Amino acid sequence: MNRLLTASIAWLMAVSLMAQSFSFDGADKTATRINPTDTYDAARGYGYDMTRLAPVADGKPFFFSVGVPDGNYRVTINLGNKKRAGNTTVRAESRRLMAENIVTMRGETKTVTFVVNKRNTIISGNDRVKIKDRERTKLNWDDKLTIEIGGEAPACSSIKIEPANGVTTLWLCGNSTVVDQDYEPWASWGQMLPRWMDDSVAVANYAESGETAASFMAAGRLKKILSLAKQGDYLFVEFGHNDQKQKTPGSGAYYNFATNLKQFIDEARAKGMTPIFVTPTQRRTFDSAGHITESHGDYPDAMRWVAMREGVKMIEVHDMTRTFYETLGTEGSKRAFVHYPANTFPGQFAALADNTHFNPYGAYEIAKMVLQGIRDLDLPIASHIKPEFTGFDPAKPDPVEQFKWHNSPFFEALKPDGN
């Protein structure tokens, strides 16, 4: 057996038996001490991910990766620094928000705990999820669990990672309005949801830009979910944006779209999961009177029809986003979408004006709509929403001026697939 394989097996055995703790300031003598030169390599199984950001420097953002098998992992992070104050935001994998704007005084430590779902493309044997070329650099689809320590003044003293067996998993199926967007200024509601769930719940976001209900299944994304899901989990399903553009024989809201939705229901229930429908987010399309025009045709109604016929509970994000955009107004609603003049971000030489895809503020507010929907449906997982969520009314959104978001280090001008 070669040395690399031996090291990898040893690591997998270790992570399955005990927690792995890493110290960044040496305060925890029982943890593995991490030095600035400890870059990630597969043989060692952990380290700073220099492919994402280099060099490592105190007070600057960093990415730390640990090689682990597919599954859910409880991550406990001690935030703070012995010598300086901090303000830290924590993200995981492909920019999933886990904790935000955690302020620590000099010498103070605050602990945050959350669950991260990690996956790769392997289903079984030679069967793989057929990811797109643009997904090949996504942290969601590799063999590492990656933590991003960022914010205004990042301060992290230690990270502990351990298997989180038995937690409830929310599996998200959808398109670019749901997906974990890797780069600023793009964002979707699925990547904001983990911030609000306690460490008894994992959010596994399998959504991808440009997907329809049919292409999602054809790529093996649902098959991969079914290979990992367990009884008591949830399958959240939001499609419609891209499905409505299909012109092939048999296409249509009440034909192949409804049939595909039925397959999601049947597969989920056969696995012991609870399917939940999420109606598609509205596009920013206003009429002259300042009202949102219905741009999805029969697709939201088809989803409602299937849900009623099959007894599936549903979260009406379609209606809530209409209220949200109309409350912000024709011009004000641009502040929830990727609308930015040229040179807002480094390397952005042309204006961005997208009326489908959200910026972090818009995604954050829509995630709150989903949380409110979970409460309104009285789902058991509602008890695992963090207490700082006090409810959400789309007619009374959070003021955009009070939204505090510290950008991740990477920007991309290319818009997501789909519209």
N, C-alpha and C positions, 0 to 999 in steps of 0.2 A: 504494500500500500504506500502510495507516495506521500510526501510530507504535507503537501497542501490538502490532500483529502483527509489525512489523519487529523490535521488541525481543524478542518471544517467539521468533521464528525465530533471531535472533542467539544467544539463550541456548541453544536446543536444539543449534545447531551447536557452540557452545563446549563444552557438556557432553559431546558425543559425541567431541570431539577431545582434551580435556585435563581434568585434575582441577581442581576448583574448591575453593579453600582460603579459609577465613574465620578471621580472628584476632579474639579477644575482649579481648585485653590489649595488642595492638600489638607483641608480641614478634617475631612472624614478619613481617618487612618485605615478603616476597613475596606475602603473602596479602591478601585484601580485608579492610580494617579495619571491624569492626562496632561501631557506636555505639548507645547505648541508644535513640536515636530512630529507628533503622533498622527500621521495621515492615515486615512482608511486603506486597508488592504484586506482581501478576502481571507488570507491565511490567519491574520491576527483576529479579524472579525469585528473590529471597531476602529474608530478614529475620526478626526476632522475630515470632512468631505471637501477636499481641495478642488474637486471638479466643479463645485458650486461657488466657492468663495475662498480667496487667499490674498494675502497671508493672514494668519491668526494674530489678532492684537486685542489687548484688553479694552473693553468698552466699545468694541465693534461687533457687528452681527457675525454669527458663524453657523455652520451646519455640522452636525455630529451624527454619524451613521453607525448602526450596529447590524451585523448580518444575522438575520433570524428567519425561521421558516414562516410560511403563511399562517396567519392567525391574528388574534387580538392580544394586545400587550398593554398592561397598566404601566404608565410612565409617571414617576414621581420626581419632580424637579424642585430643588431648593434654589430660589432666586435671591440674589443679594451679593454684596461684595464687602469684604472686611475694610477696604480703604476708601470707598466712594459710594455715593448714592446711585440708585439705578431706576430705570423705567423700562420694563421688559415686556415684549410681546412674544408669545410662543406659537409657532406653527409646526405642522408635521406633514411629512410626505409632500404631496403636491399642493403646498400652501393652504392646508386645512387650518383654520383658526382654532386654537386650543385655549389660550389665555391671553388677555390683552391689557396693556397699560398697567402692569403691576408695579407700583411705586415702592421702593425700599430706601430707607435711610442708610447712611454709612454704618456698616456693622450689623445691619438688620437682615434677617432672613425670613422669607415667606415661602410656603410650600404650596405648589399646585399639583394636582393629580388628575389624570385623564386617561382614557383608553384610546389607543391607536389601532386601526385595522391595517395590517400589512399583507400585500399580495404580490404575486408575480403572474406571468401569463400561462403557467403550466396548469392544465386541468387534470390530466392523467396520461401516463405513457408519453406518446408523441402528440397528444391532443393539446392544442394551444389556443388561447384567445387570439383572434386575428386583429391586432391593434393597428392603428394607422401610423404612417411614417412620422407624423408630428407627435405621436405619443411615445416614440422610442426613447426620447430623452426625459420623459416624465418620471418623477420619483415614485409615482404610484405603481409602476410596473417593473420594478427591479427586485433584487434579492436583499435589499437593505431596508431597515426602518430608519428614517431620517428625521431628525429634530432640528428645526430652525430657531435659533435664539436671536431675536432682533428687537426692534423698538427704538425709542429715543436714546436710551443709554443702557444697552443690554448688560445684565449682571446675573450670572449663573454660577453657582458654586458646586452643584452636583446634579447628576441625573441617575435615576434607578429605573431599570427596565425589567419587567417580569411578566410571564404569561398571565393572561386574564381569562382563564377558562370559565365558561358558564355564564358570561355576561350576555345580555340581550343585544342582538345586532340589528341595526336598521340598514337594510340593503337598499340603496338608491339606484333606480333605473331612470334614465332620461337623456336629455340632449345638452346643448351648450348653456341652457339656462339653469342647469342643475350641476354640471361637471365641476370638478376641482380645477380651476384655472390656475396655471402655474405662474403667470407673469402679470405684473402691473400693466395697465390699470384695470384689467379684466377680472371679473369675479362673478360667482354664482351662489345661489342660496345653499346648495348642498355643502359647500366648504365652510360655511359659517355656522352650520347646525351643531358641529361638535362642541363649540365654545359653550353651548347652553346645556349640555347633557352631563350628568354626574358620571362617576367612574364605574357605574353599573351598566352603562350603555356604550356600545361602539357604533360609530357611523361608518359604513363601508360604501363609499360613493363610486359606483361603477358607470355612471353617466359619461357620455362623451359627445363632443361637438359634432353636429351634423347627423346624429343617429335618429332613425325612426324606430318604431316598435319592432318592425320586421328586421331591420339591419342590426339592431341590438342583439336579437336572438341569433341571426345568421353569423355574427362575429364570434359567437360562443360566450358572450358576456353573461347571459342568463344561465347557461350551462355551468360556467365557473362558479357563479353564486350558489347554484343548487348543489355543487360538489362540496361546499363549505358550510352551508346554512344548516340550522338545526331547528327543532320544534321550539316554538315560542318567539322566534324572530319575526321581523316585519319586512315586507317588500313594498317599498314606496315607488309608485309608477307615475311618471309625468312625461307624456309625449303629445304630439299634435303639431308643433311648429314645422317640422320637416315632413311629417306624414301627409299634410295637406297639399304638398307640392308634387306628390307622386301621380304620374299619369299613365301608369302601366295598366294593362287589362285586369279588371277585378279590383282596381284601387277605388278608394272612396271611404268616407267616414263610417258608413254603416255596412261596409263590405269587409275588405281585408283589415282595416284598422280595428273594427270591433272584434273581428275574429282573433287578431293578434292579442288584443287586451284580454280576451277570454283565456288565451293560452297562459298568459302571465298569472291569471287567477288560479287556473287549474294546477299549474306547476307549483305555485306557492302553497296552496292548500294540501297538495299531495305530500309536501315536505313538512307540513305542520306549521307553516308560517301564516301570518295574517297579511293579506294584500290590502294596501291602502292606495286609492287613486288620488292624484294631485292634478287638478285641472291646469292647463297650460297658462303660463304668465302672459299677460297682454303685451302687445307691442306698443311702442310710443307713437300712436297714429291718432292725431286729433282732428276733429272737424272744425269748422269755422266758429262754432258755438263753444268750443273748449271742452268737448266731450270725446272720449275715446271711441274710435270706430271699431267695430268687430271685424278683425282681420283673419280669424281662424276658421271661418265658414262653419260647417256642421260638426267640426271635430270636438269641441267642448261638449256639445249636446250628445254626441255619440258616446263619449266617455261617461256622461251622466246616465245615459240609457243603459249601458252595459252594467254600470255600478248598481242601478236600481234592480235590474233583472237578476243579477247574480248576488245581491245582498252584500256588496262591497262598500265599506265606509269611504268617504271622500272629503278631501280638503279643498275648498273653493278658492284657490289662489287666483283663478281667472277673474272672479268678481272682486276679490280684495285688491289685486293690482290695479284694476280699473279705478277703484275708489282712491287708491294711493296716488296714481298719476294725476287724476283730476284734482285732487287736493293740492298737489304741488303746482299745478297749472301748466299751460302749454310751454312756457319757457323754463319755469322752475323745475319741471320734471327732467330736464336735460341733466340736472345735477345727480340723478340716480342712474344715468347711463354713461357710456363711454363717449362723452362729448368734451373734447379738450382742444384748445387752440394749439397750433404748431409750437414746438419747443417747450411744452409743459414738462416733458420728460427728456432726459439725455438721449440723444439720437433720434428724437421724434421730429422729423423735418416737415411733416404735413399735418394738417388738422385731422382729428379723429371725430367722427360724427356717426354713431351707431345707435339705432333706435330699437334694437332687440336685446343687446347684451349689456349687462349691468357693470357699474363700477362697485368698489367695496361698499359704499353707502347703500346703494340700491339693493345689493345682494344681502346685506345685513338686515335691512328692513323686511325683505321678503322671507328670510329665514324666520323672522319673528312671526310672520303670518302663518308659516307652517307650524311653529310652536303653538300659536293660538289655536290652530286647527286641531292639533293633538289634544289640547285641553278641552276644546268644545266637543270633541268626539268621546271624551272621557276614556281614552285609551290607557291601559295600565302603565305604559311608559311615561305618562304625564307626571307621575309621582317622582320621576327621575330628572325632571327639568330643574335646573338650579334655581334656588329661591330668589336670586336677583332678577329673574324674569318675572315681571309683575303684570304681564298681559300686554296685548297690542291691539290698537284700533287703527286701521289703515286710513281713517279719516282724521286721525291725530298722530301723524308720524313723528318720529324723533326729529328735532330741528337739524338740518344738515350742518349748520354752523357749529353744533356741539359734537358732531361725530369726529372722533379722534382716531385716525388710522395712520400708522407708520408703515410706509411702503416696504415691501420686500426688495432685495437688491436688484432684481432683474425686471427689465421692461421689454415688451414686444408690441410692435405696431400692427402686426398681422392679426386681422380679426379672426375669431373662431369660425369653424365651419358652420353652415346653417344660417338662417335669417328669420 
